[in-house]
Amino acid sequence: QGKGFTKMGNLDSRHNTCAQMLMGWQRGLSLDIGNINKQYT
């Protein structure tokens, strides 16, 4: 049982970091688009 729980914990932490990276990437992308819009308008 203990091993199963640690495996689930590892999966959860891996998923969380992946989601955080995705959110940060989306935020950075929207910032880049905002900067490009400022340059061309």
N, C-alpha and C positions, 0 to 999 in steps of 0.2 A: 504493500500500500504506500509506504513512504516513497519508494522509487517512482511510483506513478504520480504522486503529488509533485515531486520535484520536476518531472518531465512536463507536467501541465504548467508549472510555474515558469519554466524556461520558455515554453511556447508563448505564454502570456507576455513575458518581458520582451521577447523577440518581436511579437506582433505590435506591442506598444511602441517600441523604438521605430519600427517600420512606419507606423501610422504618424508618429511625430516627424519623421523625415519627410513623409509625403506632405504633411501640412506645411512644414517649413519651405519645401520646394514650391508649393502652390503660392505661398505668401511671397516668396522671392520673385516668382514669375509675375505676379500681379504688380509688384513694385517695379519690375523692369518695364512692363507694358506702360505703367504710368509715366515713367521717365521718358520713354520713346514718344508717348503722346505729347508730353510737354515740349520736346524738341521740335516736333513737326507742326505744332499749332501756334 
